């Protein structure tokens, strides 16, 4: 099985769930990948699930209720196993069937939706886990290939006008509305796609974190294709 991420300093590649959760982020590495090639028919699962909203959370009961072929059942067992592993870890995994996320088009000079490169923030020391089983997968970029949007002069000036308050409160305003979490790719950057089937652990911005948080974005969905994503 060829590891397509081995030459990337941002990514540490492991071969088991135990390694995934017990490895430490270090240096430039803020993304850990349990690299795997999954068996089973995940497309069959997607085709039999009911999309009730643009983002529909799928329960374990929903999965178990599906009538599946042998290959579909193999895929289901993998998803159930991943959910159980993360639950045993103390996480709260969510399996989502996604048509699309809500777009942020309120401001024409800055976007703060998940399609924009961004980092996750938490007040407690946790990480983001995710796996795409079907559909388009997320992208990541290292910090040396992005610029924080609030530091781009023209964007910063417009945000100051939007704030229209005391200078001393401006930084709090940026955090309150999550503007500070979003990044602009530098020219000629090449995002790394996280691919299908791999279980990822991404560094989050919190006080105890020893590395920079992982900059990532949700992919633009393909017309008529739903994503099946496990995240927590």
Order of alpha helices (4+ residues) and beta strands (2+ residues): beta-alpha-beta-alpha-beta-alpha-alpha-beta-beta-beta-beta-alpha-alpha-beta-beta-beta-beta-beta
